Amino acid sequence: MKPILFWLLLSTVSSCALGQSKFTNNLFLRADMDYGFVLPEYQHFNYLVKSSVKGFEFSLAKKTMGKTIWEKAYKYPEYGITTAFTSLGNKNIYGYEFGLYPYFQTFLIRKTKFQMTNQFGFGVGYSTQKFNLQSDYQNISIGSHVNAHFNYKLGTRFVISDHLSINAGLSFTHFSNANMAEPNLGINLFKAYTGINYSLQPTKEFTAIEMPQHLRKNEFAFIYAFGGKHTRALQSDVFFTSSMSVEYKYHWKRKFHFGGGLDLFYDSSTKTEMSTPNSTIYKSTDDFRTGIHFSQEIVYDRFSFILQEGIYTGLTDQVTHHKIYNRAILRWKFNDHFLMHFSMKSHLHILDYPEIGFGYFLAR
């Protein structure tokens, strides 16, 4: 049934493409099937996961052809949008997950007949089962139907013809609700995948473009961000969070910047979290944390992906007593001085809360 549906979709899109050659230039369809297992990150998975996980994905994607220096710098990357379906090892407790996410794929090796790819995707997922105190109390991994869905693939591609190529590789998927509902342990999947790509038209030739010399710069930024979180006590309230950061970045390479900065965090859930019998006495200053961070930034034109590793100094974490914190950030510089981003703060693999940030930067 699945191959029939795929070829019906292929025929429909191909028919619609007639007379729309500009849209379909370098456009292709992709279908992958995968097989793997739930990573046993927590002990309860060993008892509740009863089977391997299986899934499939359909994607609509586009090849870049070198119209900008960034397309050439990244060896002509591809981007697309994927719909995904997967089982989760126990249909009665965890159910199934449906995902929808855009992705960006670069090439580690790019030969005429063989390619090695590196792909990141981030979007939304829908879980058919979630924690329920009466009907699904064992499901302490998924606290809401709607979740954030992250996917990473390390793959290979074998080119058969101008229209057809074969994919194969390894895939890692994480989904959770970013601590917007409890419980929120999340689920991690590790799978192998294989599939095919079908190009609607023969691929056009790459555009020849001269790469200008990269100019190294120093960048300074001030950023304010805000978000919300649930406590670990299964309460329904959403608590306000915010942060202010001062950042420095050195534009070492065109595609890679590094630096550091100072952070001030505010977490209004602290008093509630410290209201347990064994907690220390709450003070109003415990709502705040201060720290310093180091950062690494992968840049594509005005978009970037940033990893930060921080250490609490001064005002420390009085709830969980973590010494270090992390942030993963997707950032967009929408002009020469202003930016916005989406970030996820965590303590190693334990997610804390998401934030939306806005800032001003100066690079010279």
C-alpha positions, 0 to 999 in steps of 0.5 A, a space after each residue: 500500500 505504501 509504495 502505491 501511495 508514493 507513486 500516486 503522489 509522484 504522478 500527481 506532483 509530476 502532472 502539476 509540474 507541467 507548465 511550472 518549470 521554474 518551480 520544479 527546477 531541481 525539485 525532488 521527492 524523497 521516501 525513506 523507511 527506517 528501523 531501530 530502537 528506543 534508546 534506554 536513557 532511563 531505567 523504565 524503558 527496559 521494562 516498558 519497551 516491548 519491540 523495535 521501532 519502525 517508521 517511514 518518511 516522505 519529503 519534498 525537497 529542493 537542491 541549491 545550485 550556487 546562486 549565492 556564496 553561501 550555497 557554494 561554501 556549503 557545497 550546494 546544500 539541499 532543504 525540504 520539508 518532511 512528514 514522518 511516522 514512527 512506532 515507539 516500542 509499545 503501542 499501548 503505552 507510548 502509541 505512535 508519533 507523527 512528525 512534520 519538520 523542515 530540514 537542511 542538508 549539507 554534504 561531507 563528500 560530494 562525488 558524481 555517483 556517491 555523496 555523504 550527507 549531514 542533515 538537521 531537522 526541527 519541527 513539531 510532532 504529535 503523539 497519539 498517547 500521553 501521560 494520564 493518571 488513570 488510563 496511562 500512568 506508566 507513560 512518564 515520558 510523554 506529557 502532551 500530545 504536541 511536542 518539539 521534534 528534532 531529527 539528525 541524519 548521517 547518510 549516504 547517497 548513491 546516484 543511479 541516473 539523472 532522476 533516481 538516487 538511493 539513500 542509506 544511513 543512520 538517524 537520531 530522533 528526539 521529541 519532548 514538549 520542552 518542559 511545557 507540560 509534565 512529565 517530560 522525560 521525552 523519547 530518543 530513537 536511534 534508527 537505520 534508514 534507506 530510501 529513494 529520491 526522485 527528481 522531477 526534472 534533470 538537475 541543472 548545472 551549478 552556477 559558477 560564482 567567485 568566492 570573496 575573501 572572508 573578513 574577520 570581525 568582532 561582534 558584540 550583542 545584547 539579547 533579552 529573551 523570555 519563555 515559560 516552564 512547568 515545575 517537576 511537580 506535575 502542576 498545571 501552572 506555567 511559570 514565567 522565565 526570562 534572561 539577559 545576555 551580553 555576547 562576544 563573537 569572533 568571526 574566525 571563518 565564514 561558516 564558524 564563529 566562536 566566543 563567550 558571554 555573561 548571562 542573567 536568568 530569572 525563573 519564577 518557579 523557584 519558590 514553588 520548586 523549593 517548597 518541599 520539606 527537604 529544601 533550603 529556605 527560599 529567598 527572593 534572590 533565588 529566582 535569579 541565576 548568573 553565569 558565564 558561557 562559551 559559544 560555537 556558532 555555525 553560520 549560513 548567511 543570516 541564519 545560524 545554529 549556536 551551542 553554548 556551555 555555561 557555568 553558574 557563578 555568583 547567583 547559583 541554582 538553588 533548586 537542582 544545584 546544577 553547576 553547568 547549563 547549556 543552550 541550543 539556539 536557532 538565530 536569525 539576523 533580519 538586518 545589519 543590527 537586529 536579531 531574533 532567536 529561539 533557544 532551549 536551555 538545559 542542564 546537559 540532557 535535562 531540558 529546562 525551558 524554551 525561550 524567544 529572544 530579541 537583540 541588538 548586535 554590532 559587528 566590525 
